[in-house]
Amino acid sequence: MLISDGVIALRPITVADAEAHLAGEDDELARWLNGGRGTLETVVRHFDRCVRRWQDNAAGRTFAVLDVASGTLVGTVDVHTRQPYLIDRQANLAYGIYPDWRKLGYATRAVELACRFLAESGLADEAVIRVDPENHASAAVARRAGFEYSHTSEDDDGPVDCYLRCVDERSAP
């Protein structure tokens, strides 16, 4: 499976992506997305679970974000359904782009393609992006991708701003 807009592409993550992912990880990605720095062992173990989720059609799917021109792994985007903080037919999106590829619009494109995946697969009607209020860059991505601020809630790590967007095929990019 490959979803592309001609600039970036999303495909299921593979264990073979672990080294490139680890090479792209920086403090910002570790802080906002990964919950801390990874090692080759932890990333391989995590990506192996991600591969199995794809094989099992599980509630969580992790995509590799690729630069189409070079084929380079530039980040990841996760799509999770059936989370305790979601209502029926919602999916949570989480994304991270590696430092050399930031500020090129890749995160926004990845979110838009993830919404297209949700619309085409029928997994959800609405996407949710949950953002730490201090993560201004991620909130800006949500707004650029057509998400609207909904509310602030509390989770185990503190306050989270929630942004929502319909993923109906008619509104998918």
Summary of the structure (lengths in Angstrom):
residues: 173
radius of gyration: 14.9
end to end distance: 18.0
largest distance: 41.7
contacts: 530
relative contact order: 0.15
helix: 36%
strand: 32%
